Amino acid sequence: MAERQKLQRPPRPVLDISAPRSMRRAGKWTALILTAFIAALIYLGYTLITESSFYMAKSGSTTYGIVCDRTGDVLFDGSQPLTNYPAGQFADVGNLIGDTSGQMSNTVVAKHLSELANYSFTYGNQAGKAKVETTLSHSANRAVFNAFGEKNGAAVAYNWRTGEMLVCVSRPCVDIAQGYANLDSMPSGSLLCKAFFPTVPGSTQKVSTLLAAYEAAGVDTVNALQFDCTGKWVNAGGDTINCHQAYGHGTQDLVHAFANSCNPYFAQLVQSGIAPLSSIIGTYTRMGYAVNGEKADTLSLDGITIQPASTKLSDANNFETQWGALGQGKTLVSPYQLMLWQGAIANGSGSAVQPYLIRSYTSPTGEVTEAPAHGATPQFFTAAAAQGVKDVETQNATDHYYISFDGYSCGCKSGTAQVNDDGREYENSLLAGFCLDDRAPVAFCILIEERQSWEISTAQIARVLLNAVSGIS
C-alpha cells in the first residue's frame, strides 16, 4: 500500500497588531509637544518665583525698599514718604541715587529697581525689607557737596586699593524729597550726574599725553627734553599756541613744564615726533578714548553707564591735534574716567582696581547677598609709564599743594578748561589726583564750573574730601 501522504496545515498569517505608521508618528509628536509644554510650565514657574520682584516692580503694584550708605544712613526710601526724613537728607545724592519717579534713568534706583521691590513670590509684599547697601559715605558726600558753596560741578573719589566708591557728588542736585513740580525751572544739569558726563578736561589731559610719550620714548628720555616757552609758540602750520603765562616760562624740562602746565612745551612735545602720533593714538585707545570717531566701549559702574572719552588727532603738526592733546579742541573726558586713570597711576601698575558702588543686596525675605568681586580693569598703559607719571605728579603735589592738601601725601594735575557752550564762553577748573596715605588711599577728580579766580578752588575741595574720607574702612 502506498504510504499515505501527510497533510500539512497551511501556514497561518502573522497578525500585525502594531499601529499604523502614521499613528506612530503622531504619537511621537504628541510626546514631544507634551514634553515641551511641561518644560515651559517649569520655566514659567521658575521665572515667576525668581523674577517676581522684577515684574511686580514694573507693574507699579509693589512698594520699594531702601538704598543706604556703608553705615546704614538712608539715601532713598521707597516704603514711606521721603518728606518723613530730615530736610536735606537727599539733597546731595539725588541725581546719583535717584528714585522711582522715572525722571532719571541712569541712577542706582533705576538700575536696581527689581532688587528694591518689596515682593517675593512666596510671601507677597514685604514692606521695608528689600535693601541695596552702597559703598558710599553719606557724610563725606555731604561735606564735599557743601564745600562747593554756590558753585556747580562734580567730585568723585574711590579707594584705589579696594575699588570702593566713596564720594560721587554732582551740582546742581535734585532733592528727590521735594519732587518735580518745579522741573521746568530747575537749573540745567539737575537730573544728571556730571561725574559720569564727558567734559572738556583742560590740562588734566596732559597726563594722558605724558603717559603716551613715556610709553613711546621712555621715562628718562622724555624727562630730559627741554623746550622754550616765551608765552606763545608758532607750530609748523603757522598756528599759535598760547601759554597761560603771558611772558612765558623760559627753557624748561618735563617736570617743570608739567608743574607749570605749559601749553607750548607740550605742543612742541607732540610735534617733535619723540612720541609719534600713532603711538599717542595707540595709548589713548588702550586708555578707552574714542579716537577720530572710532568706537570705544562705554564704562559701567554697577549698571550705571559712563560715556567714553573722545578726541580727534589727525596730524601732529596741526593746531587741532596739538590743542586736543592739551585737553581742548574736540577732547572730552568724564571726571569718573580721569579718576580711574589716577587709580592706575597710584598703584603703579597701569591697571586699576575696578570701581564698584554696590556692597550688598537684601531680599524682601531678609536674605543678604554680597556683591561679587569686580577684579581689575584692562591694562591702560605700561607700569613704567604709570610709575613715571606717579613720580611727576607726586613731586608736583609736594612742591605746590602740600599745605592745600593738609599734609596728605598726594599726586595731582590741575587743569583749566576753556568751554564754548553754544556761544557762551567760560572756564572750568579741574583737579585729578590720588592720595598715598593709608588713612585716605583714594583717587579723585574735582570739577568746578565757571570758576572765578577769587572763588573756592579745586585744591580746597580736595582737602575737604581727603579729611572727609580719612579713616573710612
C-alpha positions as CSV (number, residue, x, y, z in Angstrom):
1,M,0.0,0.0,0.0
2,A,1.3,3.2,-0.9
3,E,2.3,5.3,2.1
4,R,-0.3,8.0,2.9
5,Q,0.8,11.4,2.2
6,K,0.9,13.6,5.3
7,L,-1.4,16.6,5.1
8,Q,0.3,19.9,6.1
9,R,-1.6,22.7,7.6
10,P,-1.2,25.9,5.6
11,P,0.9,28.5,7.4
12,R,-1.1,31.0,9.5
13,P,-0.7,34.6,8.5
14,V,1.1,36.7,11.1
15,L,-1.3,39.1,12.8
16,D,0.1,42.6,12.6
17,I,-1.1,44.3,15.8
18,S,1.2,47.4,15.5
19,A,-0.3,50.8,15.0
20,P,-0.2,52.2,11.5
21,R,3.0,54.2,10.8
22,S,1.0,57.5,10.6
23,M,-0.3,56.9,14.2
24,R,3.2,56.1,15.4
25,R,4.5,59.4,14.0
26,A,1.6,61.3,15.6
27,G,2.4,59.6,19.0
28,K,6.0,60.8,18.8
29,W,4.9,64.4,18.1
30,T,2.4,64.3,20.9
31,A,5.1,63.2,23.3
32,L,7.4,66.0,22.1
33,I,4.6,68.6,22.5
34,L,3.8,67.3,26.0
35,T,7.5,67.4,27.0
36,A,7.8,71.0,25.6
37,F,4.7,72.0,27.4
38,I,5.8,70.6,30.7
39,A,9.3,72.2,30.3
40,A,7.5,75.6,29.5
41,L,5.5,75.2,32.7
42,I,8.6,74.5,34.7
43,Y,10.4,77.5,33.2
44,L,7.3,79.7,33.8
45,G,7.1,78.6,37.4
46,Y,10.9,79.2,37.9
47,T,10.6,82.7,36.3
48,L,7.6,83.6,38.5
49,I,9.4,82.6,41.6
50,T,12.8,84.1,40.8
51,E,11.8,87.1,38.8
52,S,8.5,88.0,40.5
53,S,10.1,91.1,42.2
54,F,11.1,92.4,38.7
55,Y,7.6,92.0,37.2
56,M,6.0,93.5,40.3
57,A,8.4,96.4,40.2
58,K,7.3,97.1,36.6
59,S,3.6,96.7,37.4
60,G,3.6,99.5,39.9
61,S,1.8,97.2,42.4
62,T,4.5,97.0,45.0
63,T,6.4,99.1,47.4
64,Y,10.2,99.5,47.4
65,G,12.9,99.2,50.0
66,I,15.8,101.4,50.8
67,V,19.2,102.4,49.4
68,C,21.8,103.2,52.2
69,D,25.4,104.1,52.5
70,R,28.1,101.9,54.1
71,T,27.0,102.9,57.6
72,G,23.2,102.3,57.0
73,D,22.4,106.0,56.5
74,V,19.4,106.2,54.2
75,L,19.9,107.6,50.7
76,F,16.5,106.6,49.3
77,D,13.4,105.0,50.9
78,G,10.5,103.6,48.9
79,S,8.4,102.4,51.8
80,Q,7.4,105.8,53.2
81,P,7.2,109.4,52.1
82,L,10.6,110.9,51.7
83,T,9.4,114.0,53.5
84,N,9.4,112.0,56.7
85,Y,13.2,112.4,56.7
86,P,15.1,115.5,57.9
87,A,15.3,118.3,55.5
88,G,18.2,118.0,53.1
89,Q,18.7,114.2,53.7
90,F,18.8,113.5,50.0
91,A,19.9,116.9,48.7
92,D,23.5,115.8,47.9
93,V,22.9,112.4,46.4
94,G,19.6,112.8,44.4
95,N,21.0,112.6,40.8
96,L,23.2,109.6,41.7
97,I,20.8,107.6,43.8
98,G,17.6,108.6,42.0
99,D,14.1,107.5,42.9
100,T,11.1,105.6,41.4
101,S,9.5,108.6,39.6
102,G,11.0,107.7,36.2
103,Q,12.6,111.2,35.8
104,M,16.1,109.8,35.9
105,S,17.2,106.5,34.3
106,N,21.0,106.3,34.9
107,T,20.8,106.0,38.7
108,V,21.2,103.4,41.4
109,V,17.4,103.1,42.0
110,A,16.6,102.9,38.2
111,K,19.3,100.3,37.6
112,H,18.3,98.1,40.6
113,L,14.6,98.5,40.7
114,S,13.9,94.8,40.8
115,E,16.3,94.3,43.8
116,L,14.4,97.1,45.6
117,A,10.9,95.7,45.0
118,N,9.4,94.6,48.3
119,Y,7.8,91.4,46.9
120,S,8.6,87.7,46.9
121,F,6.5,85.0,45.2
122,T,6.1,83.0,48.4
123,Y,5.4,85.8,50.9
124,G,4.0,88.6,48.8
125,N,4.6,92.2,49.7
126,Q,7.3,92.6,52.4
127,A,7.2,96.3,53.1
128,G,10.6,97.8,54.0
129,K,12.6,94.6,53.8
130,A,14.5,95.0,50.4
131,K,17.7,96.9,50.7
132,V,20.7,97.9,48.5
133,E,23.8,98.9,50.5
134,T,26.3,101.1,48.7
135,T,29.9,101.7,49.4
136,L,29.3,105.5,49.6
137,S,30.0,107.6,52.7
138,H,27.0,109.9,53.0
139,S,28.7,112.2,55.5
140,A,31.7,112.6,53.1
141,N,29.4,113.3,50.2
142,R,27.5,115.9,52.2
143,A,30.8,117.6,53.3
144,V,32.1,117.7,49.7
145,F,28.7,118.9,48.4
146,N,28.6,121.7,50.9
147,A,32.3,122.7,50.2
148,F,31.2,123.8,46.6
149,G,29.2,126.6,48.2
150,E,27.1,128.1,45.4
151,K,29.3,126.7,42.6
152,N,28.3,123.8,40.3
153,G,30.4,120.9,39.2
154,A,31.3,117.4,40.3
155,A,33.6,115.4,42.6
156,V,34.2,111.7,42.6
157,A,36.6,109.6,44.6
158,Y,37.2,105.9,45.2
159,N,39.6,103.7,47.2
160,W,42.2,102.8,44.6
161,R,43.2,99.7,46.7
162,T,39.8,98.1,47.1
163,G,37.6,99.7,44.4
164,E,35.0,101.1,46.8
165,M,33.3,104.3,45.6
166,L,33.3,106.7,48.5
167,V,32.2,110.1,47.0
168,C,30.1,110.9,44.0
169,V,28.8,114.5,44.1
170,S,27.2,116.5,41.3
171,R,25.8,120.0,41.4
172,P,23.2,121.2,40.9
173,C,21.5,118.2,42.5
174,V,17.8,117.5,42.6
175,D,16.3,116.9,46.1
176,I,14.1,113.9,45.5
177,A,12.1,114.6,48.6
178,Q,10.9,117.8,47.1
179,G,9.6,116.1,43.9
180,Y,9.5,117.6,40.4
181,A,6.7,120.1,40.5
182,N,9.3,122.8,39.5
183,L,11.0,120.7,36.9
184,D,10.9,123.4,34.2
185,S,12.6,125.9,36.5
186,M,15.4,123.5,37.7
187,P,18.9,124.6,36.7
188,S,20.4,122.7,33.8
189,G,22.1,119.5,34.8
190,S,19.9,118.9,37.9
191,L,18.8,115.5,36.7
192,L,22.2,114.0,35.6
193,C,25.4,113.0,37.4
194,K,28.1,115.2,36.0
195,A,30.8,112.9,37.4
196,F,29.8,110.4,34.6
197,F,29.3,113.1,31.8
198,P,32.2,113.9,29.4
199,T,33.5,117.4,29.8
200,V,36.5,119.5,28.4
201,P,39.4,118.2,30.5
202,G,41.8,121.1,30.1
203,S,45.4,120.5,31.2
204,T,44.4,117.3,33.1
205,Q,44.7,115.8,29.6
206,K,48.5,116.4,29.7
207,V,48.6,113.3,32.0
208,S,47.4,111.2,29.1
209,T,49.8,112.8,26.6
210,L,52.7,112.3,29.1
211,L,51.7,108.6,29.5
212,A,51.8,108.2,25.7
213,A,55.2,109.9,25.5
214,Y,56.7,107.7,28.3
215,E,55.4,104.6,26.5
216,A,56.9,105.7,23.2
217,A,60.3,107.1,24.2
218,G,60.9,106.0,27.8
219,V,60.7,108.0,31.1
220,D,64.4,109.2,31.2
221,T,64.4,110.4,27.6
222,V,61.2,112.4,28.0
223,N,62.1,113.9,31.3
224,A,65.3,115.2,29.8
225,L,63.6,117.0,26.9
226,Q,63.8,120.8,27.0
227,F,61.7,123.3,25.1
228,D,61.5,127.1,25.2
229,C,58.3,129.0,26.2
230,T,58.1,132.7,25.5
231,G,54.4,132.9,26.2
232,K,53.4,131.7,22.8
233,W,54.7,129.3,20.2
234,V,54.0,129.0,16.5
235,N,53.7,125.5,15.1
236,A,54.6,124.1,11.8
237,G,51.2,125.0,10.3
238,G,51.6,128.7,11.3
239,D,49.1,128.5,14.2
240,T,49.9,130.0,17.6
241,I,49.7,128.0,20.9
242,N,49.4,130.4,23.8
243,C,50.6,129.9,27.3
244,H,48.5,130.9,30.3
245,Q,51.6,132.9,31.5
246,A,51.9,135.7,29.0
247,Y,55.7,136.3,29.5
248,G,56.4,132.6,29.3
249,H,58.3,130.1,31.4
250,G,61.7,130.2,29.6
251,T,63.6,126.9,28.9
252,Q,62.2,124.1,30.9
253,D,62.2,120.3,31.2
254,L,59.3,118.0,31.5
255,V,59.0,118.1,35.3
256,H,58.8,121.9,35.4
257,A,56.6,122.1,32.3
258,F,54.2,119.7,34.0
259,A,54.0,121.7,37.2
260,N,53.7,125.0,35.1
261,S,51.0,123.3,32.9
262,C,52.9,124.9,30.0
263,N,51.0,124.6,26.7
264,P,53.9,125.5,24.3
265,Y,56.1,122.8,25.9
266,F,53.5,120.0,25.4
267,A,52.6,121.2,21.9
268,Q,56.3,121.0,21.0
269,L,56.4,117.6,22.5
270,V,53.6,116.4,20.3
271,Q,55.1,118.0,17.1
272,S,58.6,116.8,17.9
273,G,57.9,113.2,16.9
274,I,59.6,111.9,20.1
275,A,56.2,110.2,20.6
276,P,54.9,109.5,17.1
277,L,51.2,110.4,16.7
278,S,50.5,106.7,16.0
279,S,51.9,105.9,19.4
280,I,49.8,108.6,21.1
281,I,46.7,107.3,19.4
282,G,47.6,103.8,20.5
283,T,48.0,104.7,24.1
284,Y,44.8,106.8,24.1
285,T,42.9,103.9,22.6
286,R,44.0,101.5,25.3
287,M,43.0,104.0,27.9
288,G,39.5,104.0,26.5
289,Y,39.3,107.0,24.2
290,A,37.2,107.0,21.1
291,V,39.8,108.5,18.8
292,N,38.9,110.0,15.4
293,G,35.4,108.7,15.5
294,E,36.4,105.1,16.3
295,K,34.1,103.3,18.7
296,A,35.2,102.8,22.3
297,D,33.4,100.8,25.0
298,T,31.2,102.5,27.4
299,L,32.1,102.1,31.1
300,S,29.8,100.6,33.6
301,L,29.6,101.2,37.4
302,D,27.2,98.5,38.7
303,G,24.8,99.2,35.8
304,I,25.3,102.9,35.6
305,T,26.7,103.9,32.2
306,I,29.6,106.3,31.6
307,Q,30.3,107.5,28.1
308,P,33.9,107.1,27.0
309,A,36.4,109.8,26.5
310,S,36.9,111.0,22.9
311,T,39.2,113.2,20.9
312,K,40.4,113.9,17.4
313,L,44.1,113.5,16.4
314,S,44.9,113.7,12.7
315,D,48.3,115.4,12.2
316,A,51.0,116.1,14.8
317,N,51.9,119.4,13.0
318,N,48.4,121.0,13.1
319,F,46.7,123.1,15.7
320,E,43.6,120.8,16.2
321,T,45.7,117.8,17.1
322,Q,48.1,119.7,19.4
323,W,45.2,121.5,21.1
324,G,43.4,118.2,21.6
325,A,46.4,116.6,23.2
326,L,46.4,119.6,25.6
327,G,42.8,119.0,26.6
328,Q,41.0,121.4,24.4
329,G,39.5,121.2,20.9
330,K,37.5,118.0,20.4
331,T,38.7,116.3,23.6
332,L,36.1,115.3,26.1
333,V,36.6,113.2,29.3
334,S,34.4,112.4,32.3
335,P,35.6,113.1,35.8
336,Y,35.0,109.4,36.5
337,Q,37.4,108.3,33.8
338,L,40.0,110.8,34.9
339,M,39.7,109.4,38.5
340,L,40.0,105.8,37.1
341,W,43.3,106.6,35.4
342,Q,44.6,108.2,38.6
343,G,43.9,104.9,40.3
344,A,46.0,103.0,37.8
345,I,48.8,105.6,38.3
346,A,48.6,105.4,42.1
347,N,49.1,101.7,42.3
348,G,52.0,101.9,39.7
349,S,50.7,99.1,37.5
350,G,48.9,100.8,34.7
351,S,45.7,98.8,35.5
352,A,43.2,100.0,38.1
353,V,41.1,98.1,40.6
354,Q,37.6,98.2,39.1
355,P,35.5,100.7,41.0
356,Y,32.2,99.4,42.4
357,L,29.2,101.1,44.1
358,I,27.0,98.2,45.4
359,R,28.2,96.4,48.6
360,S,25.3,94.0,49.1
361,Y,21.6,93.3,48.4
362,T,19.0,92.3,50.9
363,S,16.0,90.4,49.5
364,P,12.4,91.0,50.7
365,T,12.7,87.9,52.8
366,G,15.9,89.2,54.5
367,E,18.5,87.2,52.7
368,V,21.7,89.1,52.2
369,T,23.8,88.6,49.1
370,E,27.3,90.2,48.9
371,A,28.2,91.9,45.7
372,P,30.6,89.8,43.6
373,A,34.3,90.6,43.2
374,H,34.9,93.1,40.5
375,G,38.6,92.4,39.6
376,A,40.8,94.8,37.6
377,T,40.4,97.0,34.6
378,P,42.2,96.3,31.3
379,Q,45.9,97.4,31.1
380,F,45.6,101.1,30.2
381,F,49.3,101.8,30.0
382,T,52.6,100.2,31.0
383,A,53.7,100.0,34.6
384,A,56.8,102.0,33.7
385,A,54.7,104.9,32.3
386,A,52.4,104.7,35.3
387,Q,55.4,104.9,37.7
388,G,56.9,107.8,35.7
389,V,53.7,109.9,35.9
390,K,53.3,108.9,39.6
391,D,56.7,110.4,40.4
392,V,56.0,113.6,38.4
393,E,52.5,114.1,40.0
394,T,53.8,113.4,43.5
395,Q,56.6,116.0,43.1
396,N,54.0,118.5,41.7
397,A,51.8,118.0,44.7
398,T,54.7,118.1,47.2
399,D,56.0,121.3,45.7
400,H,52.8,123.2,45.1
401,Y,49.9,121.6,47.1
402,Y,51.3,120.2,50.3
403,I,49.7,122.9,52.5
404,S,46.5,122.9,50.5
405,F,46.2,119.1,50.9
406,D,46.6,119.4,54.7
407,G,49.8,117.4,54.7
408,Y,48.5,114.3,52.9
409,S,51.0,112.6,50.6
410,C,49.4,113.1,47.2
411,G,50.0,113.4,43.5
412,C,47.9,115.6,41.2
413,K,47.4,117.5,38.0
414,S,45.3,120.6,37.7
415,G,43.6,121.9,34.6
416,T,41.7,125.0,33.2
417,A,39.2,124.1,30.5
418,Q,38.0,126.7,28.0
419,V,34.4,125.9,27.3
420,N,32.2,127.3,24.5
421,D,28.6,126.4,25.3
422,D,26.6,127.4,22.3
423,G,28.4,130.7,22.1
424,R,28.7,131.3,25.8
425,E,32.3,131.1,26.8
426,Y,33.7,130.4,30.3
427,E,36.4,128.4,32.1
428,N,36.1,125.3,34.2
429,S,38.7,124.3,36.8
430,L,39.7,120.6,37.3
431,L,42.0,118.7,39.6
432,A,42.7,115.0,39.1
433,G,44.9,113.1,41.6
434,F,45.5,110.4,44.2
435,C,46.4,110.1,47.9
436,L,49.0,107.6,49.0
437,D,48.4,107.8,52.8
438,D,47.0,104.7,54.4
439,R,44.3,106.9,56.1
440,A,42.9,108.0,52.8
441,P,44.0,105.9,49.8
442,V,41.8,107.4,47.2
443,A,42.0,108.5,43.6
444,F,39.8,111.6,42.8
445,C,38.7,114.2,40.3
446,I,37.1,117.5,41.1
447,L,35.4,119.8,38.6
448,I,34.2,123.4,39.3
449,E,32.2,125.0,36.6
450,E,32.6,128.7,35.6
451,R,35.1,129.3,38.4
452,Q,36.5,132.8,39.0
453,S,40.0,133.3,40.5
454,W,38.7,134.6,43.9
455,E,36.3,131.7,44.4
456,I,36.8,128.3,46.1
457,S,39.5,126.2,44.4
458,T,39.6,122.5,43.5
459,A,42.5,122.1,45.9
460,Q,40.4,123.4,48.8
461,I,37.6,121.0,47.9
462,A,40.2,118.2,47.6
463,R,41.3,119.0,51.2
464,V,37.7,118.7,52.4
465,L,37.3,115.4,50.5
466,L,40.5,113.9,52.0
467,N,39.6,114.8,55.5
468,A,36.1,113.5,55.0
469,V,37.1,110.1,53.8
470,S,40.1,109.8,56.2
471,G,39.9,106.6,58.3
472,I,36.9,105.1,56.4
473,S,37.1,101.3,56.5
